[in-house]
Amino acid sequence: MARLFLFFFLSGGCSLVYQVVWLRTAMADFGVTTPLVSIVLSVFMAGLALGSLGAGALARRLEGRSPRTFLRLYAGAEAMIGASGVLVVPAFGWGRTWIAAGGAASEWGSAAYYLAAGACIALVLLPFCACMGATFPLAMAGIRRAYPAAAPRSFSFLYIANVLGAAAGVLGSAFVTIELVGFRRTLLLAVATNAVIAISAWRVAQAWPAFAPGGPSPAASIRAASRSESPASSRLALVILFATGVVSLAMEVVWTRLFTPFQGTVVYAFASTLAVYLLATSAGSWVYRARLAAAPPHGAWTRSVGGLAIAAAAAALLPLAAADPRWSTGQGVWMGALRVLLGVGPFCALVGALTPMLVDRYSGGDPSRAGSAYAINAAGCIAGPLLAGFALLPLAGERWTMALLAAPLLLLGIGIAASSGGDLEGGSTEGASGAPSRVRRLGRNPTRVVAAAAAALLLLLGTRDWETLYPQRIVRRDHTATVVAAEDDGGKHLFVNGIGMTVLTPITKMMVHLPLAFLDRPPERGLILCFGMGTSFRSLRSWDATATAVELVPSVPELFGFYHADGDTVRRSAAAHIVIDDARRFLERTRDSYDLITVDPPPPIEAAGSSLLYSRAFCALAAQRLRPGGILQHWLPEGDATVVAAVTRALTETFPHVRAFPAIEGWGLHFLASNAPLPLRSADDLAARLPAAAVADLLEWGTAPSAAVMFQRLLDREVPVEALLALDPAGAALSDDRPVNEYYMLRRARPLPG
């Protein structure tokens, strides 16, 4: 049994590594859009559900076989999971190529594209995810035959190991291996681990007894488990499992929006949140097993289901207090993690106890019933994020979404507690000592229900949301993010999930005017990647060129008029086009070419996923969409020596001509890159090339007396790209596999010499 615990611990770590890398690879190949992310996660959970159901049915058909048979099947499943680490990434690449070549992707509507991408992702991932889901029923079938005494609680035993391993996998990959060796080599480490698990499990099977001496036959045990559960109690257990799946995964979507203002958007923030979720879940599962081991078998869990559900409903609203902006622990990953721990930990621990408790009791160690129960829970995990992201959050916001999600748990808990029998067995409500069950007492005395409801009401009405920091604000919510346009004495602000995106600054004007002044012809068509406040988009229209802007968050362009009085007029122009899409996916799909492509990735430079707009693959894609002599303007707001050198190298390895200009406000770099030489123009020459409307736009905010003066400030500060590369001479170009801007913890602990 100890070896099975180790197998599931290691396997849980590998599974999280695969999930993280698969999601990131899918983003690079198919787009960083919310529907795409939902597709990947839904396919992952659907695979777990199908594998769990299928393996449970297989275990029932093979119930007369020895435990060695099931452990060998488990070893085969682990070997297949390991194969995914080698096959999935190239298969995604082939799928992207197939969509682009076979379907004229640029002409497809979003629905058609997502249908094709979803089919590709499902075809690639489902077999391997099904193998992951199959591991629980197969291992349980072996335990049932080899160790009958441990069978009734075998699911929770394996579940704790798996969840602990998943937490270790998240922390190890995010904080260590990806930074050191990149995504693909991290995958290979997981592949090697799965291979070791498969080989070891096969060898352990040889040492297992052919049959447990003196144990009951599997068929008899299954019949006994089935008789112990009434149809009504079985259905109720499955309803609760589905509900916990829906609520838990839907809550994760809400937590992201609540805690991002305090943690930031770096990968370590997401990793710490997920680690808290997993560790708290495993702690709850451990408490359940420890309590059950010391309690009468027919008392401990049946007295707790209703109480746990009620407590979880109240704890589901604790994040509102943890994310209240009125108390401060400072900013950053670790202080944000403290908020997450206090807000999310209790709920996760309660659900972590409730889920394995229900599966254990529903299955009684029967792998077929456990497979069905686990599949129902996984189905809830599919529905939860879709419900929260596409329905509840856009309509109700974070606060009331949490209330709506907590309500089913509260109602189920009250219903169980107030039921006449008070337990899910359909049997006696008396414990071994003859004392009335806690659930039945709860049915008579509503004190706990009232206390939980009062606590929930206090949390709901007594806390404040982050955006209340800005009395003058406009709030928009959609399936992607919560967007706040705010104004105070410091000016106007744009926040996406609480992160400041940009300000009204001439830097964003210069992202257009500087490259177009170097262009050897009047521009006809320009592309703005990342809309922001719309300043660059507006500046491009001052050149009387057709302007296309790509923005990921649908609500952001709706606020154009808040930041610019003529924003709505500019937007209605026949030559102005705003596309809601992922910037990289748009470049992949479009067949248009541009005189200018200007990129202003969302800050900070460390933001999760931002490397997909800085990598060499992105630069190559942008180069394909430039007209002859066209210019790419790439904005780099900040970065340590390694990041600056890696971004510069990605550009210089793609474009033969690259120049870098520090911004007029003294921070950040404008990179200009082209396949044609960038002429050595004077400030007066550059200014003379601007149309009158462009000059007026550039000088609108009065930062300089003339366009020539503004250009001269840039020319005086130009930095040779050789000097930027020399910041880290041994470094590599920033790539999709090695996003050095996102993974930096070890590097900053040991900075470069000098």
N, C-alpha and C positions, 0 to 999 in steps of 0.2 A: 504493500500500500504506500509506503514511503516513496518508492520509486515512481509510482503513478503520480503522486503529488508533485514530484520534481518534473516529470514529463509535462504535466499540465501547466506548471509554472513557466517552464521554458517555452512551451507552445503558445501560451498567452502573450508572452513578450514578443515572439515572432509575429503573431497575428496583428498586433498593433503596429509593428514596424511595416508590415505589408500594407496595412490600411493607410498609414501616413504617406508612404511612398507612392502607392497606387493613386491616391487622391491628388498628390502633387503632380504626378505624371499625366493624369487625365486633365488637370488644369492647363498644363503646358500644351497638350495635344488638342484639346477640345474647347478650352476657354475657362476663365475664372468667373463663371456666372453662377448665381444661386441655383437655377434649375439643373445645371450640370453637376454641381456638388451634391444636390439632392439625389440625382440619378445614381451617382457612384455609391453614396451611403445606402440608398434604398436597395441597390443590387447586392451590396455586401450583406445587409440584414436578410434579404430574401434568400440568398444562398445559405445563410446559417439556418433559416427556417426549413428550407427544402431538405438540406442535409440532415437536420435533426429528425424530421419526419421520416425520411427515407431510411436512415440507419435504424430508427426505432422499429420500423416495419420489418427490416431485414433481421434484426435481433429476435423479433417474435417468430419469424419463419425458421430461424436457426436455433430455437430455444433448446433443442436436444443436444447441441454440440458442446464440446468441452470449452473451458475458459480460454484455452490456448488459441482456439479459432478466433475468438473475438479480439484478443490482444494482437494477433497477427493482422486482422483487418484494421485495427487501430494503427498499427505500424504502417500499413499501406496508405492509410489516409494521411498520416504525417509526411510520408514520402511525397505524396501528390501535392500537399501544401508547400513543401520545399521546392518542388518543380515550378510553382507559380513565380517564385523569385527570379527565375531565369526567363520565363516565357511571357509574363504579362507586359512588361515594359516594351519589348519589341512589337508585341501584338497590338498595343495601343498605337504605336507608330504606323504600323501597316493599316490600321483602321482609319487613321487620319488621312493617309495617302489615298485610300480607297474612296473616302467621302469626297475629297477634293477632286480626284480624277474622274470618278464614276458618276458623280451626282451634280456637277456644276454648282458646287456649294455656294458660290457667290450669288446665285439666283434663287436659292431656296429661302423660303420663309423660316422663321425661327422654329416653328412647330416641326417642319420637315427636317430641319437640321438636328433638332434634339431627338427626333424619332430615330434618325440614322445613327447619331452618336450613342443614344441609349441602347440601341440594338447591338452595336459594336461592343460597348462596355459590358452588357449582359452576357453576350456570347463568350467574351474573354474571361470574365470574373466568376460567373455562376458556378462552373465546375469546381474551382478551387475553394470558393466560399462554402459550397456544399460539403466539401471534405472537412472544413473547419467545424461546421455544424454537426457533422457525423461523429466527431470524436467523443462527445459526451455519451450518447447511447451505446456506442461500441465499448467504451471503457466500463460503463455501468453494467453491461451484459457480462463482461468478464468478471467483474467484482461479484456480481450476483451468483455466478457459478463457483468461483474460487473462495470467496469470503462471504457467505450468506449473512452472517451477523452484521456485517458492515453495509449490506445492500440498502436498507431503508433510508439511510442518510448519505448515500454515495454521491448523489448529485451535489449537495452542498459542500461535501469534501473536495470534489473536483472543481467546483465553482470558485471556492476561495483561492485555490492554487492558481486557477486561470486568471482571476481578476488581479491578484497580487503580481503575477507575471506580466500582465498587461501594463500595470503601473510602472514596473521596472523597465519594460520595453519603451514606454513613452519617455521616461527620464533619461535612460541610457542613450537612446537615439537622438533626442533633441539636444541634450546637454553635452554629449561626447562624440558619438561615432559619426554623425552626419558632418559635423564640423571637421573632424579629422580625416575622414576618407570619402565623404560624399554620399549621395543617395544610393548609387548603384552598388558600391562596395558594402554599404550598410545592408543592402538586400542580400548580398552574397554571404555576409555573416549570419543572417537569418536562415538562409538556405543551408549553410553548414550545420547550424543548430538543429534544424528540422531533420537533417540527415542523421545526426547523432541520436536524436529521439527515436527515429524509425528503426535504426539498427539496434539500439538498446532495447526497445520494446520487443522486437523480434526475439532477441536473446533471452529477455525475461520470460517470454512466453514458453520457452523451452523448460524453464525451471518451475513453472506453475503446475499444480496438480491437474491431472486430467479431469477430475471431478472433486468437488468438496466432499470429504468423507462425512457421511451421516447427515448431509444437508438435504433439505426438501427439494423435490423436483421443481424445475423452473415452472412447469405448467401449473403445478399445485400452488406455488407461490403467487403466480399471476392471478389465478382464480381467487385466492384468498384476498389479494389486494383489491381486486375488482369488487368483491362482496363487501369489503369494509367501507366503501364509499357509496353513498346514495347518489342517484343521478342528479338530484338538485344540488347537492354539495359539490359534486364534481364540476357542474356547470358554473357554480359560483366561484370556485377556485380559478377556473380558466378566465372568467370575467375579470377577476382581480388581477391576474397575471397580465392580461391584455391592457388593463387600465394602467398598471405600473409601467409597462413598456411605453405606452402613449405619453404619459405624464413625464417620465424621466427624460426621454429624448426630446420632447417638446420644451421642457424646462432648460435643457442645454442651449437651445436656440435663444431663449430669453436671457439666460445668464450671460451669453456673449455680449448682448447689447447693454446689459446692466453694468457689467464690470469692466468693459473696454475703456471707459473714460478714466479708470483708476489704474489699470494694468498696462494700457497701451495695446498696440497691435503686433507686437513682436511674437515670434514663435514660442519664446519661453513663457509668455503669458498664457498662451493656449495650452502649452504642455503642462504648466503648473496647475491650471484649472482642471484639466483632464486627470492629472495625477491625484489631485484632491478628491475628485469624483470616484476614482477607482479605489483609492486607499480607504476612503470612508465606507464605500460599498463593501470591501473585504472585511473591514472592522465590524460592520453590522452583521455580516454572515458569520464571522467568528463568534460574536456574542450569542447569536442564535444557537450555534452548535454547542457552545459551552453551557448555555442554559438548558438546552434540551438534554445534554448528556447527564446533567445532575438532577433532572426532573422526571417524573413519571411519564412514560411514553404517550399516554393518552390525555395528558393535561397541559403540557407546556405550550404547545403551539396553538391548540384550539382556544386557549384562554387569551392568546395574544393577537390574533389576526385583526379583530375589530379595533383593539386599542392601538395597534401599530398603524393601521390605516388612518385613524383619526389623528394620531400624532403626526403622521407624515403630511396630512392635509394642512395642519397648522405650520409645520416646519417648512412647507413649500413656500411660504411667504416670508421667511427669514431673510432671503436675499434683498428684500426691500429695505430692511433695516441696515444690512451690511453695505448696501450701495447708497445709503443716504448721504448726500454731500455735506451735511452739517457736522459730521464728525470726521476728523482727518487723521490718517496714519501716514501722510505723505504719499508720494506717487512712486510708480515703478513696479517692477515685476513682483518683488518680495512683499512690499506693503499691499499690493493688490492681491497677492496670494493669501495674505492674512484675512482680507475681506472675504475672499472666496471660501476660505476654510470656515469662518464663522457663519457665513450665510448659507453655504451649500452643504457643508459636512453633515449636520444633523439630518437633513432630508435624505441624503445618500445613504447614511448609516441605517436609517429606518427602512428604506426600500431594500437595502442590502440584506437586511434580516428577513424581510417579508417575502422576497422573490424565491430564494432557495427553500425557505420554509414551506411555501405552497407547492413547489415542485416536488420536494421530498415527500410531502404528505399525499399529494395527488398520485404520485407514481408508486410509492411504497418500494422503490428500488427497481420497478419494472422499467426497462429501458424504452419500451414502446410508449408507455404513458409519459415518461419523462421527455421523450422526443416530441410528443404532441404538445405538452405543456410549454416546453422551451420554444417551440415554433410559434405558439400563440403569443408568447412574450415578445419574440422577435418581430412578429407582425405588428404589434403595438409600437415597437421601435421604428418601424417603417412609417406608420401613420403619424406619429407624434411630430417630427420635424416638418412634415408637409402641412399638417394642420396649423402649427404655430406660425411657420414662416409665410404661408400663402393666404391664410384666412384670419387667424386671431390677431397677430401683431399689426397688420395693416389696418384692421378695423377697430381694435380695442386698445392697442398700446401695451407696453410691458406690464404695467400694474394690473390691469383688469384681465389680461391674458393669464397671468399667474393665478388670479382668483378663479377664473373659469377652469383652469387645469386642476386646481386643488379641490374644487367642488365635488367631482366624482369620487375621489378618495374619501372625502368626508361623508358623503351619502352612503357609500358602500360600508364604511366603518360603522356608521350609525345603524344601518340595516342589519349587519351581522350582530352587533352588540344587542340590538333590541329583538332579535329573533327569538322565537319561543324556545328553540333548543339551545341556541347560543353557541353551537359549534358547527364545524364543517364536516364532521364525521357522520352526522345523522344519528349519533349514539348519545351516551350519557354526558351530562354536563358536570358530573362530579369528578374531581380528581381522585387519585389513589387514596388520599387522606379523607375523602368524603366531603371536603369543603366545597361550597358552591363555586362554580367557575367565575373568573373575573369578568368574562364577557357577559354572563348572565346578571351579575351584580350591576354591571354597567347598564344593562337594559332596564333594571329597576331604578337605578340612581343615575340621573343624567349629568351629574356634577362634572365628569370629565369631558363630556360632549360640550357642555356650556363653557367650560374653561378653554377648551380648544377653539370654539367659535369666537369667544371673546378675544383670545390672543390673536386670531386671524384678523378680526375686525380692527384691533388696535394697530396691527402691522399695516393693514391696508389703508387706514385713514390717518394714521399718525406719522407716517414717513413721507419723505419728499423725493421727487425724481431729480436727476442730475440737471436737467434743463431749467429747473426753477432758479438756478443761479443767475439766469438772464431774464429779468422781468419783461424786456422788450424782445420778443422772439416769435418766430413762425416755426411750427413743428410739422414735418411731413414724415409719414411712415409708409414703407412699401415692403415687398417681400425680401428686399436686399438689406435695408438698413433703416435706422431712424436718423433723419436729417434735421438739423436745427440751424436756422438763419437767425442770428442775434445781433443786437446793436447795443453798445454801451459807450462810455466816455472814450474808450480806446478805439472806437470805430466799429466796423461791421465784421462779422465772423461767420465762417461756414464750418459746421461740425458734422461729421458723419460718425455715428455711434460714439459721440463724445470726443472724437479726435479732431483737432483743428486742421483743416485741409489747406487753407491759403488765406491771404489777406489782400486788400486792394493795394497793389504795389506796382511801380513801373517795371519791376523785374518781369512780370508776366506779359507786359506789353513788349518788352525787349525780346522775349522769346520768339516773337514774330518779326518785329521790325529789323533786328540785327541780321538774321539770315537772309531776309528778302532784300536788304540793302546790298548784300554780297551777290545776289543772283544776277546772272548776266542778261536777264530779260524780264519784262513785266510778268508777274505771276498770273496764271489762269486758274489754278486750283490748288487749294491748301487743305491740310488735314491736321486737326487738333486732337491729340490723344489725351484724354482726361479733361473734362469741361471745367470743373471747379466753379469759380464765380463767373466764368464766361469772359474774363478780360481778354485773353488771347484770341478767343473766337471773335470778339468784337473788333480787336485790332486787325485781324485778318480781313474782315469786311471793309476796313478803311482803305484797303488796297484795291477795292472793287473786284476782288477775286472770289470765285465760288468757294465757300467755306463749309467744310464738313467737320463736325465734332463728334467724338465717340465718348460716351460716359457710361460707366457701369451701373450707377445708382439712378433709377428712374426719377426720383424726386429732386435730384440736384438741379437739372435744367429748369424745372418749374420755378425756381427761385431767382432766375436770371434778372428779372425786373426789380427784385429787392436790392440788388447790388448796383445796378446801372439803370438810370431813369429811362433810357432808350432801349433797354434790353428786350422788351416784348416786341418793339418795332423791328429791331435787328433780327429777332428770331422768325418773324413772319416774312422776311424777305425771301423771294424765290431762289436766291443764290445762297441761302443759309440752310444747312441740313444738320439735324442733330439725331444721332443714332444711339440707341440704348443697347450696348453690347460690351463685351470684353475687348479691350484695345488690340490685344494680340490676335484674338480670334477674328476680329474684323480685318486685320491685315492679311490673315490667312485666306479669308473668303473673298475679299474684294478683288475686282479685276481692274479697278481704276488706278491711275498713276497720278503723282502729285509733284508740283514744283517745290513744295515745302511740307515736311512732316515735323511737327513740333510735339515733344513729349515732356510732360510734367507729372511724373508718377506721384501718387499720394504719399505724403510724408508719414513717418520719418523714413530715412533711408533703410532702417532695419525692419520696416513693416513686413509682416508675413506675406509672401507672394510677390513682393515688389521686384525681386530679382528677375521675374519673368519679363519685365519691361527694361531691364538693363543688360541682359545676358547676350552672349555672342549670337545665339539663335535668333533673338529678337532683332538685333542689328542687321543680320543677314536678311530677315524678312522685310524690314523697313527699306533696305537697299533695293529689293526687288520691286518695291512700290513707288520708287522715285523716278521721275522723268529724267532724261539725260541732262546732266548738270544740276539736277535738283539737290536740295540740301536737307539734311536731318539736323534739327536742333534738339539736343538732349540736355535736360536740366538735371544737375546733380547738386542738391542743396547742401550736403555735408558728407562726412565720411572719414574714417581713419585712413592711414597710409595704405593699408592693404586694399581697402574698398576703392579708394580713388585710383590706385594703380590698376586694379582689376577691371573697373569700368572703362578706363582709358584704353587698356589693352583690348577689350572686347570691340571697341570702336576702331582702333588702328589695325586690328587683324581683319576687319571687314571692309573698311574704307581706306583708299590710298591717301586721302587728304583730310586731315583733322586739325582743327584749331580750338583752343580753349581760352575763354575770357571770364575772369572773375566778375561777378555781378556789380552793378553800380552801387549797391548798398553795402558792399564789402563782404558778402558771404555768398557761397554757392558758386557754381561754374556753369557757364553756357558752353556746351560743346557744339561746334559746327562740323559736320562730316559730309563728305560728298565724294562721288567718283570722278569729279572734275576738279581742277585746281581752284582754290579759293583765292581770288586776287588780293594783292596787297593794296587795298584802297585806303586813302586818308579819311579822316573824320569828315572833312568837307565833302569829299566825293560820296561818302555813304549818305550824308544828309541830303545831298542834292538828288539822290535817286528816289527819295520818298515822295509820294504824291502829297498834295496839300492836306488832304483829309488824314493821311497817316501822320504827317507832322503834327497836326492838331491833336491827334489821339496820343502821340508820344509825349507831348508837353502838357497834357490835360491837367495833371496834378501838380504842376509848377515846381518840379524838382530841379530844373535847369533852365537857363534863358533860351537855349536853342537846341535843336537836334544834334548839331555838330558838337556842342559841348558834351552832351550825353554820350555820343559815340567816342569822343576823345578819352573820356574816363575809362571806357572799356579797352580801347587800344593801348593806352598807357600801361594797363595791368595784364596784358596778354601773357599767358604762361606757356612756354614750349611744352609740347606733349612729352618730349624726352625727359623733362624734369619730373613730370607726373609719373611716368613709368619707372623712373629711378627711385621713387618712394618705396617700391617693393620689387627690386630687380629680378628676384627669383620667383615672383608670383605668377599665377596663370590668369588668363582672361576669365572674367566672371561668366559662369556657365549655368545652365539649368541643373546640372549635376552637382556643382559646387557653388552654391549661392553664399559667398563669403560675407555679403552684407547682412544676411539674415542670421547666420550662425557665427557667433563671435565671442562667446563666453570664455573659452579657453585662451583664445588669442589675446583678449584684453587682460586676462590674468597674467599673461606673459608677453608683453608688448615687444615689437620688433626692436632690435638693438639700434640705438641712436635715434 
